[in-house]
Amino acid sequence: MLSMFLEAGAQAAGQQSTAGSWLVLIGELGFFFLIIYFLMIRPQKKQQQQMENLRDSVRPGDNIMTTGGFYGVVLDVVDDTVIVEFGNNKNCRIPMHKNAIAEVERDDEETDEKDSKK
């Protein structure tokens, strides 16, 4: 008896229009992709933009850390290449691409001057 009611309910549900179910599916997928965009893609793009701005602002005299974990001082900047001096040995100067820069540290005096100008 119960199975007859379940079969009748299933037949009634099968007779409904499938267009409505497709719209619901598309809406759910769209909502899912919006959540993915705002939780994953947008923050990553924002971080990439910040790193690009940081690398573009590198100038001679800045202390940097490379992606390999080496600390050095920037001697010269030419287009996408920076010449970095590592350690106390003045003969250890290595040209490297700007994308190898992970962090930039500026002297406290320079940052104080920038803050006072604003």
N, CA and C atoms as a LAMMPS dump frame, in Angstrom:
ITEM: TIMESTEP
0
ITEM: NUMBER OF ATOMS
354
ITEM: BOX BOUNDS ff ff ff
-5.0000000000000000e+02 5.0000000000000000e+02
-5.0000000000000000e+02 5.0000000000000000e+02
-5.0000000000000000e+02 5.0000000000000000e+02
ITEM: ATOMS id mol type element x y z
1 1 1 N 0.818 -1.19 0
2 1 2 C 0 0 0
3 1 3 C 0.871 1.267 0
4 2 1 N 1.912 1.241 0.844
5 2 2 C 2.814 2.394 0.924
6 2 3 C 3.557 2.578 -0.395
7 3 1 N 3.954 1.466 -1.015
8 3 2 C 4.68 1.567 -2.278
9 3 3 C 3.812 2.152 -3.381
10 4 1 N 2.524 1.943 -3.328
11 4 2 C 1.625 2.522 -4.329
12 4 3 C 1.601 4.041 -4.208
13 5 1 N 1.588 4.527 -2.955
14 5 2 C 1.601 5.977 -2.756
15 5 3 C 2.929 6.586 -3.215
16 6 1 N 4.044 5.87 -2.931
17 6 2 C 5.348 6.373 -3.357
18 6 3 C 5.464 6.397 -4.876
19 7 1 N 4.952 5.367 -5.538
20 7 2 C 4.982 5.327 -7.001
21 7 3 C 4.111 6.418 -7.597
22 8 1 N 2.987 6.673 -6.986
23 8 2 C 2.092 7.725 -7.487
24 8 3 C 2.748 9.093 -7.321
25 9 1 N 3.432 9.283 -6.194
26 9 2 C 4.142 10.548 -5.973
27 9 3 C 5.284 10.729 -6.946
28 10 1 N 6 9.656 -7.239
29 10 2 C 7.103 9.719 -8.187
30 10 3 C 6.603 10.025 -9.59
31 11 1 N 5.49 9.454 -9.981
32 11 2 C 4.935 9.723 -11.297
33 11 3 C 4.473 11.17 -11.402
34 12 1 N 3.879 11.685 -10.343
35 12 2 C 3.431 13.08 -10.357
36 12 3 C 4.623 14.019 -10.447
37 13 1 N 5.723 13.696 -9.752
38 13 2 C 6.921 14.531 -9.811
39 13 3 C 7.569 14.455 -11.184
40 14 1 N 7.512 13.302 -11.823
41 14 2 C 8.103 13.136 -13.145
42 14 3 C 7.337 13.868 -14.215
43 15 1 N 6.078 14.165 -13.999
44 15 2 C 5.265 14.849 -14.986
45 15 3 C 5.477 16.36 -14.962
46 16 1 N 6.142 16.871 -13.91
47 16 2 C 6.378 18.315 -13.844
48 16 3 C 7.396 18.72 -14.898
49 17 1 N 7.389 19.979 -15.222
50 17 2 C 8.283 20.514 -16.243
51 17 3 C 9.743 20.418 -15.773
52 18 1 N 10.628 19.999 -16.644
53 18 2 C 12.051 19.908 -16.301
54 18 3 C 12.754 21.24 -16.493
55 19 1 N 12.097 22.207 -17.129
56 19 2 C 12.719 23.516 -17.332
57 19 3 C 12.997 24.201 -16.006
58 20 1 N 12.096 24.059 -15.067
59 20 2 C 12.297 24.663 -13.755
60 20 3 C 13.48 24.058 -13.029
61 21 1 N 13.682 22.751 -13.145
62 21 2 C 14.807 22.112 -12.469
63 21 3 C 16.138 22.531 -13.098
64 22 1 N 16.145 22.75 -14.431
65 22 2 C 17.367 23.218 -15.072
66 22 3 C 17.735 24.622 -14.614
67 23 1 N 16.74 25.464 -14.464
68 23 2 C 17.006 26.832 -13.992
69 23 3 C 17.558 26.827 -12.575
70 24 1 N 17.022 25.962 -11.735
71 24 2 C 17.52 25.86 -10.364
72 24 3 C 18.962 25.374 -10.37
73 25 1 N 19.271 24.386 -11.199
74 25 2 C 20.628 23.858 -11.299
75 25 3 C 21.603 24.931 -11.769
76 26 1 N 21.22 25.682 -12.783
77 26 2 C 22.082 26.755 -13.295
78 26 3 C 22.275 27.831 -12.235
79 27 1 N 21.218 28.163 -11.518
80 27 2 C 21.325 29.152 -10.443
81 27 3 C 22.257 28.692 -9.33
82 28 1 N 22.152 27.42 -8.96
83 28 2 C 23.024 26.893 -7.908
84 28 3 C 24.486 26.889 -8.354
85 29 1 N 24.739 26.502 -9.606
86 29 2 C 26.109 26.514 -10.121
87 29 3 C 26.666 27.934 -10.187
88 30 1 N 25.849 28.877 -10.613
89 30 2 C 26.28 30.27 -10.65
90 30 3 C 26.615 30.789 -9.262
91 31 1 N 25.802 30.457 -8.29
92 31 2 C 26.053 30.868 -6.907
93 31 3 C 27.343 30.237 -6.396
94 32 1 N 27.568 28.967 -6.718
95 32 2 C 28.786 28.267 -6.311
96 32 3 C 30.023 28.945 -6.893
97 33 1 N 29.979 29.305 -8.182
98 33 2 C 31.129 29.95 -8.804
99 33 3 C 31.365 31.355 -8.255
100 34 1 N 30.313 32.066 -7.872
101 34 2 C 30.487 33.371 -7.225
102 34 3 C 31.202 33.22 -5.885
103 35 1 N 30.815 32.215 -5.125
104 35 2 C 31.478 31.978 -3.838
105 35 3 C 32.946 31.646 -4.056
106 36 1 N 33.24 30.779 -5.012
107 36 2 C 34.631 30.424 -5.326
108 36 3 C 35.408 31.666 -5.746
109 37 1 N 34.797 32.52 -6.555
110 37 2 C 35.482 33.73 -7.015
111 37 3 C 35.848 34.635 -5.841
112 38 1 N 34.898 34.895 -4.956
113 38 2 C 35.14 35.83 -3.862
114 38 3 C 35.997 35.239 -2.748
115 39 1 N 36.044 33.928 -2.62
116 39 2 C 36.852 33.322 -1.563
117 39 3 C 38.249 32.929 -2.018
118 40 1 N 38.434 32.673 -3.309
119 40 2 C 39.73 32.175 -3.761
120 40 3 C 40.393 33.045 -4.828
121 41 1 N 39.699 33.344 -5.884
122 41 2 C 40.323 33.998 -7.029
123 41 3 C 40.606 35.47 -6.753
124 42 1 N 39.636 36.192 -6.233
125 42 2 C 39.802 37.628 -6.006
126 42 3 C 40.919 37.942 -5.008
127 43 1 N 40.996 37.259 -3.847
128 43 2 C 42.104 37.55 -2.932
129 43 3 C 43.474 37.235 -3.537
130 44 1 N 43.553 36.187 -4.357
131 44 2 C 44.824 35.842 -4.978
132 44 3 C 45.247 36.931 -5.963
133 45 1 N 44.312 37.436 -6.75
134 45 2 C 44.643 38.515 -7.686
135 45 3 C 45.078 39.773 -6.945
136 46 1 N 44.427 40.054 -5.827
137 46 2 C 44.789 41.223 -5.03
138 46 3 C 46.206 41.079 -4.475
139 47 1 N 46.557 39.891 -4.007
140 47 2 C 47.893 39.652 -3.482
141 47 3 C 48.938 39.752 -4.59
142 48 1 N 48.635 39.239 -5.767
143 48 2 C 49.558 39.34 -6.889
144 48 3 C 49.789 40.798 -7.273
145 49 1 N 48.742 41.603 -7.237
146 49 2 C 48.874 43.023 -7.565
147 49 3 C 49.744 43.734 -6.535
148 50 1 N 49.589 43.397 -5.258
149 50 2 C 50.41 44.001 -4.214
150 50 3 C 51.878 43.627 -4.394
151 51 1 N 52.15 42.362 -4.716
152 51 2 C 53.536 41.933 -4.933
153 51 3 C 54.133 42.625 -6.154
154 52 1 N 53.337 42.804 -7.189
155 52 2 C 53.824 43.494 -8.384
156 52 3 C 54.165 44.95 -8.069
157 53 1 N 53.317 45.61 -7.302
158 53 2 C 53.591 46.997 -6.897
159 53 3 C 54.842 47.069 -6.023
160 54 1 N 55.015 46.082 -5.128
161 54 2 C 56.189 46.044 -4.267
162 54 3 C 57.46 45.879 -5.096
163 55 1 N 57.422 44.984 -6.068
164 55 2 C 58.604 44.756 -6.908
165 55 3 C 58.901 45.951 -7.799
166 56 1 N 57.866 46.664 -8.228
167 56 2 C 58.087 47.849 -9.059
168 56 3 C 58.658 49.013 -8.255
169 57 1 N 58.445 49.004 -6.938
170 57 2 C 58.914 50.109 -6.101
171 57 3 C 60.32 49.889 -5.559
172 58 1 N 60.985 48.805 -5.954
173 58 2 C 62.343 48.532 -5.482
174 58 3 C 63.292 49.568 -6.051
175 59 1 N 64.17 50.076 -5.2
176 59 2 C 65.159 51.059 -5.632
177 59 3 C 66.493 50.756 -4.944
178 60 1 N 67.576 51.294 -5.465
179 60 2 C 68.893 51.03 -4.865
180 60 3 C 68.932 51.414 -3.381
181 61 1 N 69.56 50.546 -2.604
182 61 2 C 69.673 50.775 -1.168
183 61 3 C 68.664 49.982 -0.349
184 62 1 N 67.669 49.404 -0.996
185 62 2 C 66.665 48.616 -0.277
186 62 3 C 67.238 47.26 0.111
187 63 1 N 66.885 46.802 1.294
188 63 2 C 67.221 45.445 1.723
189 63 3 C 66.108 44.535 1.25
190 64 1 N 66.49 43.416 0.621
191 64 2 C 65.488 42.503 0.104
192 64 3 C 65.755 41.084 0.593
193 65 1 N 64.714 40.26 0.514
194 65 2 C 64.869 38.833 0.712
195 65 3 C 64.395 38.17 -0.573
196 66 1 N 65.177 37.25 -1.089
197 66 2 C 64.814 36.572 -2.32
198 66 3 C 63.889 35.398 -2.013
199 67 1 N 63.329 34.825 -3.058
200 67 2 C 62.462 33.667 -2.876
201 67 3 C 63.251 32.466 -2.378
202 68 1 N 64.558 32.481 -2.556
203 68 2 C 65.417 31.411 -2.053
204 68 3 C 65.803 31.592 -0.605
205 69 1 N 65.45 32.743 -0.015
206 69 2 C 65.738 32.995 1.392
207 69 3 C 67.025 33.762 1.638
208 70 1 N 67.646 34.297 0.594
209 70 2 C 68.871 35.064 0.752
210 70 3 C 68.536 36.534 0.972
211 71 1 N 69.283 37.17 1.88
212 71 2 C 69.116 38.596 2.137
213 71 3 C 70.227 39.355 1.439
214 72 1 N 69.875 40.508 0.867
215 72 2 C 70.864 41.311 0.174
216 72 3 C 70.421 42.748 0.051
217 73 1 N 71.306 43.558 -0.518
218 73 2 C 71.047 44.983 -0.712
219 73 3 C 71.034 45.263 -2.214
220 74 1 N 70.027 45.983 -2.662
221 74 2 C 69.904 46.317 -4.083
222 74 3 C 70.895 47.417 -4.421
223 75 1 N 71.707 47.168 -5.456
224 75 2 C 72.669 48.167 -5.91
225 75 3 C 72.165 48.949 -7.098
226 76 1 N 71.456 48.278 -8.006
227 76 2 C 70.989 48.936 -9.214
228 76 3 C 69.737 48.226 -9.723
229 77 1 N 68.869 48.983 -10.379
230 77 2 C 67.651 48.431 -10.972
231 77 3 C 67.627 48.819 -12.445
232 78 1 N 67.545 47.798 -13.316
233 78 2 C 67.484 48.019 -14.754
234 78 3 C 66.332 47.181 -15.289
235 79 1 N 65.264 47.841 -15.713
236 79 2 C 64.07 47.179 -16.24
237 79 3 C 63.585 46.093 -15.285
238 80 1 N 63.667 44.82 -15.702
239 80 2 C 63.21 43.707 -14.864
240 80 3 C 64.35 43.032 -14.113
241 81 1 N 65.528 43.613 -14.147
242 81 2 C 66.696 43.024 -13.502
243 81 3 C 67.174 43.925 -12.373
244 82 1 N 67.533 43.311 -11.256
245 82 2 C 68.134 44.041 -10.143
246 82 3 C 69.5 43.433 -9.864
247 83 1 N 70.457 44.27 -9.488
248 83 2 C 71.773 43.788 -9.099
249 83 3 C 71.808 43.844 -7.582
250 84 1 N 72.037 42.679 -6.973
251 84 2 C 71.952 42.548 -5.523
252 84 3 C 73.314 42.147 -4.976
253 85 1 N 73.69 42.765 -3.864
254 85 2 C 74.932 42.44 -3.172
255 85 3 C 74.577 41.616 -1.941
256 86 1 N 75.155 40.437 -1.841
257 86 2 C 74.856 39.534 -0.748
258 86 3 C 76.017 39.488 0.233
259 87 1 N 75.7 39.506 1.531
260 87 2 C 76.708 39.333 2.577
261 87 3 C 77.638 40.519 2.714
262 88 1 N 78.71 40.303 3.474
263 88 2 C 79.69 41.364 3.73
264 88 3 C 80.732 41.462 2.636
265 89 1 N 80.813 40.447 1.802
266 89 2 C 81.77 40.438 0.706
267 89 3 C 81.277 41.367 -0.399
268 90 1 N 82.03 42.407 -0.658
269 90 2 C 81.608 43.393 -1.664
270 90 3 C 81.733 42.864 -3.089
271 91 1 N 82.357 41.696 -3.263
272 91 2 C 82.531 41.133 -4.599
273 91 3 C 81.392 40.209 -4.989
274 92 1 N 80.454 39.971 -4.098
275 92 2 C 79.354 39.045 -4.375
276 92 3 C 78.133 39.843 -4.853
277 93 1 N 78.167 40.185 -6.133
278 93 2 C 77.067 40.942 -6.736
279 93 3 C 76.437 40.074 -7.81
280 94 1 N 75.128 39.875 -7.682
281 94 2 C 74.441 38.963 -8.58
282 94 3 C 73.254 39.677 -9.233
283 95 1 N 73.188 39.654 -10.579
284 95 2 C 71.982 40.172 -11.238
285 95 3 C 70.881 39.118 -11.155
286 96 1 N 69.685 39.561 -10.857
287 96 2 C 68.561 38.636 -10.763
288 96 3 C 67.289 39.312 -11.237
289 97 1 N 66.308 38.517 -11.587
290 97 2 C 65.025 39.02 -12.075
291 97 3 C 64.212 39.551 -10.894
292 98 1 N 63.403 40.561 -11.131
293 98 2 C 62.58 41.14 -10.057
294 98 3 C 61.599 40.142 -9.455
295 99 1 N 61.178 39.143 -10.233
296 99 2 C 60.227 38.157 -9.719
297 99 3 C 60.822 37.291 -8.619
298 100 1 N 62.15 37.326 -8.439
299 100 2 C 62.793 36.543 -7.38
300 100 3 C 62.763 37.261 -6.043
301 101 1 N 62.21 38.462 -5.991
302 101 2 C 62.131 39.221 -4.739
303 101 3 C 60.881 38.814 -3.98
304 102 1 N 61.058 38.41 -2.717
305 102 2 C 59.927 37.996 -1.891
306 102 3 C 59.511 39.097 -0.922
307 103 1 N 60.476 39.812 -0.361
308 103 2 C 60.184 40.885 0.593
309 103 3 C 61.12 42.052 0.355
310 104 1 N 60.653 43.25 0.693
311 104 2 C 61.47 44.453 0.599
312 104 3 C 61.418 45.147 1.946
313 105 1 N 62.613 45.453 2.478
314 105 2 C 62.696 46.19 3.733
315 105 3 C 63.416 47.494 3.467
316 106 1 N 62.799 48.578 3.868
317 106 2 C 63.42 49.889 3.702
318 106 3 C 63.896 50.39 5.054
319 107 1 N 64.838 51.321 5.029
320 107 2 C 65.318 51.91 6.273
321 107 3 C 64.177 52.629 6.969
322 108 1 N 64.19 52.62 8.316
323 108 2 C 63.137 53.282 9.088
324 108 3 C 63.106 54.783 8.835
325 109 1 N 64.266 55.383 8.582
326 109 2 C 64.315 56.826 8.34
327 109 3 C 63.548 57.187 7.073
328 110 1 N 63.694 56.366 6.04
329 110 2 C 63.02 56.653 4.775
330 110 3 C 61.512 56.512 4.913
331 111 1 N 61.05 55.504 5.657
332 111 2 C 59.619 55.319 5.819
333 111 3 C 59.04 56.431 6.687
334 112 1 N 59.821 56.904 7.683
335 112 2 C 59.352 58.018 8.503
336 112 3 C 59.174 59.293 7.676
337 113 1 N 60.111 59.517 6.746
338 113 2 C 60.012 60.698 5.878
339 113 3 C 58.79 60.613 4.983
340 114 1 N 58.492 59.432 4.475
341 114 2 C 57.322 59.257 3.618
342 114 3 C 56.037 59.495 4.407
343 115 1 N 55.993 59.01 5.647
344 115 2 C 54.803 59.175 6.48
345 115 3 C 54.582 60.65 6.805
346 116 1 N 55.656 61.402 7.022
347 116 2 C 55.496 62.807 7.365
348 116 3 C 55.052 63.634 6.157
349 117 1 N 55.377 63.192 4.939
350 117 2 C 54.976 63.906 3.739
351 117 3 C 53.483 63.737 3.461
352 118 1 N 52.92 62.632 3.891
353 118 2 C 51.496 62.371 3.616
354 118 3 C 50.656 63.192 4.464
